């Protein structure tokens, strides 16, 4: 799987509750329209500080997964077409502090903890 992770910051003055509500009812629907053509996963993970002292430079971690790099490239081409690009950008202006957003390609390594437990490699 080829995945991207994007760190997104909400617009100043927009409450977290309003941010999530708009993202889930408006922005995610726009994304689904175009991503369904080539993506396998579209996951939003909203960040809530674990303690009051936690710094929170981002509000959501967005993960989009594709079968491979070619599927990503094809989907990106659709997203860059004038109609979809304008629709997405207009809603992003309502929702995000776009100057802080950052996107990364992901190289994932996952441990099989169930197998480790089953092999007796961990004790509680």
C-alpha positions in Angstrom: 0.0 0.0 0.0 1.1 3.5 -0.8 0.0 6.0 1.9 0.1 9.7 2.6 -0.2 11.4 6.0 -1.2 15.1 6.1 -1.0 17.2 9.3 -3.8 19.8 9.2 -4.4 22.9 11.3 -7.8 24.5 11.7 -8.4 28.1 11.0 -7.8 30.4 14.0 -11.1 31.2 15.8 -12.8 28.0 14.7 -13.6 25.7 17.6 -12.6 22.1 17.5 -16.2 21.1 17.6 -17.1 23.3 14.7 -14.0 22.1 12.8 -14.9 18.4 13.2 -18.5 19.0 12.3 -17.6 20.8 9.1 -14.9 18.4 8.2 -17.1 15.4 8.6 -20.3 16.8 7.0 -18.9 18.9 4.2 -15.2 18.5 3.5 -15.0 14.7 3.9 -17.9 14.3 1.5 -16.1 16.4 -1.1 -13.0 14.3 -0.5 -14.9 11.0 -0.8 -16.4 12.1 -4.1 -12.9 12.2 -5.7 -10.9 9.8 -3.6 -13.3 6.9 -4.1 -12.0 6.7 -7.7 -8.6 5.6 -6.6 -8.0 5.5 -2.9 -8.5 2.5 -0.6 -8.5 4.4 2.7 -9.5 7.9 3.8 -9.1 8.3 7.6 -9.2 11.4 9.8 -7.7 11.2 13.2 -8.6 14.3 15.3 -6.0 15.2 17.9 -7.1 16.0 21.5 -4.3 16.8 24.0 -3.7 14.0 26.5 -2.9 16.7 29.1 -3.3 20.4 29.5 0.4 21.1 28.9 0.5 19.3 25.6 1.4 21.5 22.6 -1.0 21.0 19.7 0.4 22.3 16.5 -2.0 20.3 14.4 -5.7 19.3 14.8 -6.1 16.3 12.5 -3.9 13.6 11.0 -5.3 12.6 7.6 -4.3 9.3 6.1 -5.1 8.4 2.6 -4.0 4.9 1.3 -3.7 3.7 -2.3 -2.9 0.4 -3.8 0.4 1.8 -5.2 2.1 4.9 -6.4 0.4 4.8 -9.8 -3.1 4.9 -8.1 -1.9 7.9 -6.1 -0.7 9.6 -9.2 -4.0 9.0 -11.1 -6.1 10.2 -8.2 -3.9 13.3 -7.7 -4.4 14.1 -11.4 -8.2 14.1 -10.9 -7.8 16.3 -7.7 -5.8 18.8 -9.8 -8.4 19.2 -12.5 -9.9 22.7 -12.4 -13.3 21.7 -11.1 -12.2 19.4 -8.2 -9.2 21.7 -7.4 -11.5 24.8 -7.1 -14.1 22.9 -5.0 -11.5 21.5 -2.6 -9.6 24.8 -2.3 -12.7 26.8 -1.6 -13.7 24.6 1.3 -10.1 24.4 2.6 -10.2 28.2 2.9 -13.2 27.9 5.2 -11.6 25.2 7.3 -7.8 25.1 7.4 -4.9 27.4 8.2 -3.3 26.1 5.0 0.1 27.7 5.7 0.7 25.2 8.5 -0.5 22.0 6.7 2.2 19.4 5.8 2.0 16.2 3.7 4.3 13.2 3.9 4.6 9.9 2.1 4.6 7.0 4.5 6.8 4.0 4.8 5.0 1.7 7.2 6.5 -1.1 9.4 4.0 -2.9 11.6 4.9 -5.3 14.4 2.8 -8.4 14.8 2.2 -8.2 18.5 -0.4 -11.1 18.5 2.3 -13.4 17.1 4.8 -12.2 19.6 2.4 -12.9 22.5 1.4 -16.3 21.0 5.1 -17.2 20.8 5.5 -16.3 24.5 7.9 -13.4 23.7 6.1 -11.0 26.0 5.0 -11.4 29.5 2.6 -9.1 31.3 
